[in-house]
Amino acid sequence: MSFQEKNISASLSTFTLILVFYLIRVSQMVQAESFNSANLFRLWGIIAVLAVVGTILISIFAHIAGGIVHKIRTNEDTQIEDIQDERDQIIDLKGTRVAHTFSSLGVAASMLTFVFGQPPLVMFATLIFFGILAQIVSDIWRLNLYRKGF
């Protein structure tokens, strides 16, 4: 697995866990009737910190674990090849395009919740949901392109 694929896999696993955590917390807030702006903004802050710290820690762990596994299998030192060529840049741009497209559709869907009479807090919650989901879809798209050998 290449350096870029490890980073994408780490990001995908981090944001998938964050999305699951977010959905569980929002459903708990709705069931407990504590779905208010203070709780949702606190949850948004937690999500932002988890995204940054989680991605960094899981990326580091993935590279360390990958290096250990490579050393055990081949008995040679791992070379970190973090050089990005044109192919990597094109894959990154295609993933970014997918993320922006999906995020734009999510913004439109979030605006529709407001149009259909839901409070602005529901719109904000769906914006967060679609933002995280756009990152997950983008990572899946990038991994797919790497696996195809694009």
Sequence and secondary structure as in RCSB ss.txt:
>XXXX:A:sequence
MSFQEKNISASLSTFTLILVFYLIRVSQMVQAESFNSANLFRLWGIIAVLAVVGTILISIFAHIAGGIVHKIRTN
EDTQIEDIQDERDQIIDLKGTRVAHTFSSLGVAASMLTFVFGQPPLVMFATLIFFGILAQIVSDIWRLNLYRKGF
>XXXX:A:secstr
  HHHHHHHHHHHHHHHHHHHHHHHHHHHHHTT  SHHHHHHHHHHHHHHHHHHHHHHHHHHHHHHHHHHHHHH 
S         HHHHHHHHHHHHHHHHHHHHHHHHHHHHHHTT  HHHHHHHHHHHHHHHHHHHHHHHHHHHHHT 
